[in-house]
Amino acid sequence: GSLVVSGDINNYGTIRVMPDADVTVVGQTLIDKTEGLVIASDITGTGSYIDNGEIFYGVDGSVKVETFLENAAAAAGTFYFHQIGPTVNSPYYTGNGTGILLGSFDINALGTWAYEWIEPVGDWNVIYWMFHEIPTTKGFILSTIDQTNHTLSITGELITGSVSSVALTYGGSNKELICNPYPSSIDFDDVYTLNSTVIASNYQAWDPAGAGNYATYSVESGGT
């Protein structure tokens, strides 16, 4: 369901946004507990949290954002690839701006494959070092080696407000893997309107249906 909070939230306990539910807060939000806000995800969907005010954190305050990886339907030797990216800022990230470490996702170090897109050469690069830094808006791919569903989570402070993408190189394939930095859906039409001088009017996202392929959405003609 949907919930709009017109005032402030002073949270000293734990608020859990259930999968496929959405919460919008117009006022300020105070989070004073470790994982005081949990945005849940499972096979039915992923919760959405939109803050139209400001978020303040106590000394121990943080947010946990879950990501559900569906793998159980894959046949032996077949793996699902999941395009994901950081929606929180990790206190252990030391790069420019905000971001996370690969190990911020509670993945199995020996049971998960991670890949990042290298635009100048137009190819994927395997990343495995748990301290590999992933800046905000930098998308990457995760795949587990088993046929089991997994719920991953990252903990930190939510990414809010205006966000600039990582530098776009335009040096080779002219394709970038850019992730949604927010724990909610975004409108690509709005993204394009604000960035029409640097991005094309369409995007592709991996669609695992059937044999698996990329689905294309275009501002001009829509799509899936």
C-alpha positions as YAML, in Angstrom:
chain: A
units: angstrom
residues:
- id: 1
  name: GLY
  ca: [0.00, 0.00, 0.00]
- id: 2
  name: SER
  ca: [0.90, 3.69, -0.02]
- id: 3
  name: LEU
  ca: [1.44, 6.05, 2.90]
- id: 4
  name: VAL
  ca: [2.06, 9.80, 2.81]
- id: 5
  name: VAL
  ca: [3.27, 11.44, 6.03]
- id: 6
  name: SER
  ca: [2.58, 15.17, 5.86]
- id: 7
  name: GLY
  ca: [4.53, 15.98, 9.04]
- id: 8
  name: ASP
  ca: [7.81, 14.87, 10.62]
- id: 9
  name: ILE
  ca: [8.95, 11.41, 11.73]
- id: 10
  name: ASN
  ca: [11.02, 11.10, 14.90]
- id: 11
  name: ASN
  ca: [12.04, 7.48, 14.87]
- id: 12
  name: TYR
  ca: [13.74, 5.98, 17.92]
- id: 13
  name: GLY
  ca: [12.77, 2.40, 17.06]
- id: 14
  name: THR
  ca: [12.57, 0.57, 13.75]
- id: 15
  name: ILE
  ca: [10.31, 1.37, 10.81]
- id: 16
  name: ARG
  ca: [10.01, -1.33, 8.16]
- id: 17
  name: VAL
  ca: [8.75, -0.45, 4.69]
- id: 18
  name: MET
  ca: [7.33, -3.72, 3.43]
- id: 19
  name: PRO
  ca: [8.05, -5.12, -0.05]
- id: 20
  name: ASP
  ca: [5.97, -3.46, -2.76]
- id: 21
  name: ALA
  ca: [4.81, -0.73, -0.33]
- id: 22
  name: ASP
  ca: [5.73, 2.93, -0.67]
- id: 23
  name: VAL
  ca: [6.15, 5.68, 1.90]
- id: 24
  name: THR
  ca: [6.53, 9.40, 1.19]
- id: 25
  name: VAL
  ca: [7.53, 11.78, 3.98]
- id: 26
  name: VAL
  ca: [6.91, 15.48, 3.41]
- id: 27
  name: GLY
  ca: [8.56, 16.71, 6.60]
- id: 28
  name: GLN
  ca: [11.80, 15.86, 8.34]
- id: 29
  name: THR
  ca: [12.88, 12.35, 9.36]
- id: 30
  name: LEU
  ca: [15.00, 11.54, 12.40]
- id: 31
  name: ILE
  ca: [16.61, 8.08, 12.54]
- id: 32
  name: ASP
  ca: [18.28, 7.45, 15.86]
- id: 33
  name: LYS
  ca: [18.87, 3.67, 15.80]
- id: 34
  name: THR
  ca: [21.12, 1.32, 13.85]
- id: 35
  name: GLU
  ca: [18.97, 0.09, 10.94]
- id: 36
  name: GLY
  ca: [16.19, 2.28, 12.30]
- id: 37
  name: LEU
  ca: [14.63, 2.27, 8.84]
- id: 38
  name: VAL
  ca: [14.47, -0.95, 6.83]
- id: 39
  name: ILE
  ca: [13.37, -0.93, 3.18]
- id: 40
  name: ALA
  ca: [12.45, -4.54, 2.60]
- id: 41
  name: SER
  ca: [12.61, -6.64, -0.56]
- id: 42
  name: ASP
  ca: [11.39, -10.12, -1.49]
- id: 43
  name: ILE
  ca: [9.99, -12.00, -4.46]
- id: 44
  name: THR
  ca: [6.84, -9.82, -4.43]
- id: 45
  name: GLY
  ca: [8.71, -6.54, -4.86]
- id: 46
  name: THR
  ca: [10.81, -3.91, -3.10]
- id: 47
  name: GLY
  ca: [9.73, -1.15, -0.75]
- id: 48
  name: SER
  ca: [9.98, 2.50, -1.73]
- id: 49
  name: TYR
  ca: [10.88, 5.45, 0.50]
- id: 50
  name: ILE
  ca: [10.73, 9.05, -0.73]
- id: 51
  name: ASP
  ca: [11.79, 11.93, 1.50]
- id: 52
  name: ASN
  ca: [10.64, 15.37, 0.44]
- id: 53
  name: GLY
  ca: [12.15, 16.91, 3.56]
- id: 54
  name: GLU
  ca: [15.50, 16.21, 5.22]
- id: 55
  name: ILE
  ca: [16.81, 13.12, 6.99]
- id: 56
  name: PHE
  ca: [18.77, 13.50, 10.22]
- id: 57
  name: TYR
  ca: [20.70, 10.68, 11.86]
- id: 58
  name: GLY
  ca: [21.54, 10.13, 15.50]
- id: 59
  name: VAL
  ca: [24.95, 8.83, 16.56]
- id: 60
  name: ASP
  ca: [23.95, 5.24, 15.75]
- id: 61
  name: GLY
  ca: [21.29, 6.00, 13.14]
- id: 62
  name: SER
  ca: [21.37, 4.15, 9.81]
- id: 63
  name: VAL
  ca: [19.13, 2.66, 7.13]
- id: 64
  name: LYS
  ca: [19.14, -0.87, 5.73]
- id: 65
  name: VAL
  ca: [18.11, -1.31, 2.10]
- id: 66
  name: GLU
  ca: [17.40, -4.84, 0.87]
- id: 67
  name: THR
  ca: [17.76, -6.23, -2.65]
- id: 68
  name: PHE
  ca: [16.12, -9.53, -3.58]
- id: 69
  name: LEU
  ca: [17.95, -11.77, -6.06]
- id: 70
  name: GLU
  ca: [15.76, -14.41, -7.65]
- id: 71
  name: ASN
  ca: [17.74, -17.47, -8.68]
- id: 72
  name: ALA
  ca: [15.65, -20.49, -7.69]
- id: 73
  name: ALA
  ca: [14.08, -20.95, -11.13]
- id: 74
  name: ALA
  ca: [17.43, -21.19, -12.90]
- id: 75
  name: ALA
  ca: [18.40, -24.59, -14.23]
- id: 76
  name: ALA
  ca: [21.66, -26.15, -13.09]
- id: 77
  name: GLY
  ca: [24.54, -24.29, -14.71]
- id: 78
  name: THR
  ca: [22.34, -21.29, -15.53]
- id: 79
  name: PHE
  ca: [22.75, -18.05, -13.60]
- id: 80
  name: TYR
  ca: [20.71, -14.90, -13.24]
- id: 81
  name: PHE
  ca: [22.49, -11.56, -13.52]
- id: 82
  name: HIS
  ca: [21.15, -8.71, -11.41]
- id: 83
  name: GLN
  ca: [21.90, -5.06, -12.19]
- id: 84
  name: ILE
  ca: [22.15, -3.15, -8.93]
- id: 85
  name: GLY
  ca: [23.94, -0.18, -7.37]
- id: 86
  name: PRO
  ca: [24.41, 1.76, -4.15]
- id: 87
  name: THR
  ca: [21.42, 3.52, -2.59]
- id: 88
  name: VAL
  ca: [23.22, 4.40, 0.67]
- id: 89
  name: ASN
  ca: [26.51, 6.00, 1.59]
- id: 90
  name: SER
  ca: [28.80, 3.72, 3.57]
- id: 91
  name: PRO
  ca: [30.94, 5.27, 6.32]
- id: 92
  name: TYR
  ca: [33.81, 3.11, 5.02]
- id: 93
  name: TYR
  ca: [33.72, 4.63, 1.52]
- id: 94
  name: THR
  ca: [36.70, 6.94, 1.00]
- id: 95
  name: GLY
  ca: [36.35, 7.89, -2.67]
- id: 96
  name: ASN
  ca: [34.96, 11.08, -4.18]
- id: 97
  name: GLY
  ca: [31.40, 11.94, -3.22]
- id: 98
  name: THR
  ca: [29.35, 9.09, -1.82]
- id: 99
  name: GLY
  ca: [29.32, 5.34, -2.39]
- id: 100
  name: ILE
  ca: [29.84, 1.90, -0.90]
- id: 101
  name: LEU
  ca: [32.36, -0.90, -0.83]
- id: 102
  name: LEU
  ca: [31.60, -4.11, -2.70]
- id: 103
  name: GLY
  ca: [31.64, -5.87, 0.66]
- id: 104
  name: SER
  ca: [28.90, -3.51, 1.90]
- id: 105
  name: PHE
  ca: [26.50, -5.90, 0.23]
- id: 106
  name: ASP
  ca: [26.38, -8.90, 2.56]
- id: 107
  name: ILE
  ca: [27.43, -11.24, -0.22]
- id: 108
  name: ASN
  ca: [29.20, -14.57, 0.03]
- id: 109
  name: ALA
  ca: [32.80, -13.78, -0.88]
- id: 110
  name: LEU
  ca: [33.27, -17.21, -2.49]
- id: 111
  name: GLY
  ca: [29.75, -17.65, -3.83]
- id: 112
  name: THR
  ca: [29.00, -14.43, -5.69]
- id: 113
  name: TRP
  ca: [30.33, -13.01, -8.96]
- id: 114
  name: ALA
  ca: [30.44, -9.24, -9.43]
- id: 115
  name: TYR
  ca: [31.09, -7.36, -12.67]
- id: 116
  name: GLU
  ca: [31.51, -3.71, -13.61]
- id: 117
  name: TRP
  ca: [31.14, -2.24, -17.11]
- id: 118
  name: ILE
  ca: [34.27, -0.69, -18.61]
- id: 119
  name: GLU
  ca: [32.97, 1.78, -21.20]
- id: 120
  name: PRO
  ca: [36.20, 2.57, -23.10]
- id: 121
  name: VAL
  ca: [36.70, -1.09, -24.04]
- id: 122
  name: GLY
  ca: [33.02, -2.04, -24.09]
- id: 123
  name: ASP
  ca: [33.42, -5.09, -21.87]
- id: 124
  name: TRP
  ca: [32.84, -6.43, -18.36]
- id: 125
  name: ASN
  ca: [35.47, -6.60, -15.66]
- id: 126
  name: VAL
  ca: [35.25, -9.05, -12.76]
- id: 127
  name: ILE
  ca: [35.52, -7.36, -9.36]
- id: 128
  name: TYR
  ca: [36.11, -9.45, -6.28]
- id: 129
  name: TRP
  ca: [38.03, -7.38, -3.72]
- id: 130
  name: MET
  ca: [35.61, -6.68, -0.87]
- id: 131
  name: PHE
  ca: [37.10, -3.17, -0.45]
- id: 132
  name: HIS
  ca: [36.51, -2.26, -4.11]
- id: 133
  name: GLU
  ca: [34.84, 1.17, -4.03]
- id: 134
  name: ILE
  ca: [31.61, 1.69, -5.97]
- id: 135
  name: PRO
  ca: [30.57, 5.37, -6.23]
- id: 136
  name: THR
  ca: [26.96, 6.49, -6.21]
- id: 137
  name: THR
  ca: [25.23, 5.98, -9.63]
- id: 138
  name: LYS
  ca: [27.84, 3.38, -10.69]
- id: 139
  name: GLY
  ca: [25.88, 0.27, -11.57]
- id: 140
  name: PHE
  ca: [27.29, -3.22, -11.46]
- id: 141
  name: ILE
  ca: [26.14, -6.82, -11.80]
- id: 142
  name: LEU
  ca: [25.88, -9.57, -9.21]
- id: 143
  name: SER
  ca: [25.33, -13.25, -9.83]
- id: 144
  name: THR
  ca: [25.36, -16.10, -7.33]
- id: 145
  name: ILE
  ca: [26.71, -19.55, -8.14]
- id: 146
  name: ASP
  ca: [23.79, -21.50, -6.70]
- id: 147
  name: GLN
  ca: [20.13, -21.92, -7.61]
- id: 148
  name: THR
  ca: [18.91, -20.25, -4.42]
- id: 149
  name: ASN
  ca: [17.10, -16.98, -3.84]
- id: 150
  name: HIS
  ca: [19.03, -14.40, -1.82]
- id: 151
  name: THR
  ca: [18.14, -11.18, -0.04]
- id: 152
  name: LEU
  ca: [21.15, -8.87, 0.10]
- id: 153
  name: SER
  ca: [21.29, -5.69, 2.15]
- id: 154
  name: ILE
  ca: [23.42, -2.59, 2.49]
- id: 155
  name: THR
  ca: [23.46, -0.27, 5.50]
- id: 156
  name: GLY
  ca: [24.32, 3.40, 5.70]
- id: 157
  name: GLU
  ca: [22.73, 6.81, 5.14]
- id: 158
  name: LEU
  ca: [20.25, 7.14, 2.29]
- id: 159
  name: ILE
  ca: [21.26, 8.99, -0.87]
- id: 160
  name: THR
  ca: [18.95, 12.00, -1.16]
- id: 161
  name: GLY
  ca: [18.65, 15.26, -3.08]
- id: 162
  name: SER
  ca: [20.29, 16.02, -6.42]
- id: 163
  name: VAL
  ca: [22.93, 13.51, -7.50]
- id: 164
  name: SER
  ca: [25.55, 13.78, -10.23]
- id: 165
  name: SER
  ca: [26.61, 10.63, -12.05]
- id: 166
  name: VAL
  ca: [30.12, 9.28, -12.23]
- id: 167
  name: ALA
  ca: [32.12, 10.76, -15.11]
- id: 168
  name: LEU
  ca: [30.91, 9.55, -18.50]
- id: 169
  name: THR
  ca: [33.85, 8.67, -20.73]
- id: 170
  name: TYR
  ca: [32.36, 8.43, -24.24]
- id: 171
  name: GLY
  ca: [35.57, 6.73, -25.24]
- id: 172
  name: GLY
  ca: [34.48, 3.45, -26.72]
- id: 173
  name: SER
  ca: [31.07, 1.76, -26.62]
- id: 174
  name: ASN
  ca: [29.21, 4.95, -25.59]
- id: 175
  name: LYS
  ca: [27.19, 2.80, -23.18]
- id: 176
  name: GLU
  ca: [27.24, 3.30, -19.43]
- id: 177
  name: LEU
  ca: [25.74, 1.23, -16.62]
- id: 178
  name: ILE
  ca: [24.15, 3.90, -14.42]
- id: 179
  name: CYS
  ca: [22.06, 2.88, -11.44]
- id: 180
  name: ASN
  ca: [19.14, 4.57, -9.72]
- id: 181
  name: PRO
  ca: [20.73, 6.00, -6.54]
- id: 182
  name: TYR
  ca: [17.45, 6.27, -4.62]
- id: 183
  name: PRO
  ca: [15.44, 3.67, -2.65]
- id: 184
  name: SER
  ca: [12.44, 4.39, -4.86]
- id: 185
  name: SER
  ca: [11.51, 4.39, -8.51]
- id: 186
  name: ILE
  ca: [12.46, 7.34, -10.71]
- id: 187
  name: ASP
  ca: [10.95, 8.74, -13.90]
- id: 188
  name: PHE
  ca: [13.35, 8.34, -16.82]
- id: 189
  name: ASP
  ca: [11.50, 11.05, -18.74]
- id: 190
  name: ASP
  ca: [12.48, 13.52, -16.01]
- id: 191
  name: VAL
  ca: [16.07, 12.24, -15.98]
- id: 192
  name: TYR
  ca: [16.28, 12.74, -19.74]
- id: 193
  name: THR
  ca: [14.76, 16.23, -19.59]
- id: 194
  name: LEU
  ca: [17.44, 17.31, -17.11]
- id: 195
  name: ASN
  ca: [20.31, 15.60, -18.97]
- id: 196
  name: SER
  ca: [19.32, 15.60, -22.65]
- id: 197
  name: THR
  ca: [22.67, 17.11, -23.67]
- id: 198
  name: VAL
  ca: [24.65, 14.13, -22.37]
- id: 199
  name: ILE
  ca: [22.39, 11.06, -22.59]
- id: 200
  name: ALA
  ca: [20.24, 9.47, -25.28]
- id: 201
  name: SER
  ca: [16.46, 9.41, -25.02]
- id: 202
  name: ASN
  ca: [16.34, 5.68, -24.32]
- id: 203
  name: TYR
  ca: [17.78, 3.18, -21.89]
- id: 204
  name: GLN
  ca: [18.12, -0.59, -21.69]
- id: 205
  name: ALA
  ca: [17.59, -2.79, -18.64]
- id: 206
  name: TRP
  ca: [18.14, -6.51, -18.35]
- id: 207
  name: ASP
  ca: [14.91, -8.52, -18.60]
- id: 208
  name: PRO
  ca: [15.36, -12.14, -17.46]
- id: 209
  name: ALA
  ca: [12.05, -13.28, -18.99]
- id: 210
  name: GLY
  ca: [12.33, -16.14, -21.47]
- id: 211
  name: ALA
  ca: [15.87, -16.60, -22.72]
- id: 212
  name: GLY
  ca: [16.85, -13.25, -21.21]
- id: 213
  name: ASN
  ca: [17.63, -10.06, -23.09]
- id: 214
  name: TYR
  ca: [17.71, -6.30, -22.75]
- id: 215
  name: ALA
  ca: [14.40, -4.43, -22.86]
- id: 216
  name: THR
  ca: [14.44, -0.88, -24.22]
- id: 217
  name: TYR
  ca: [12.45, 2.14, -23.05]
- id: 218
  name: SER
  ca: [12.30, 5.30, -25.14]
- id: 219
  name: VAL
  ca: [11.03, 8.74, -24.16]
- id: 220
  name: GLU
  ca: [9.41, 9.07, -27.58]
- id: 221
  name: SER
  ca: [7.68, 5.69, -27.83]
- id: 222
  name: GLY
  ca: [7.67, 4.18, -24.34]
- id: 223
  name: GLY
  ca: [8.43, 0.49, -23.92]
- id: 224
  name: THR
  ca: [8.92, -1.99, -21.11]
...
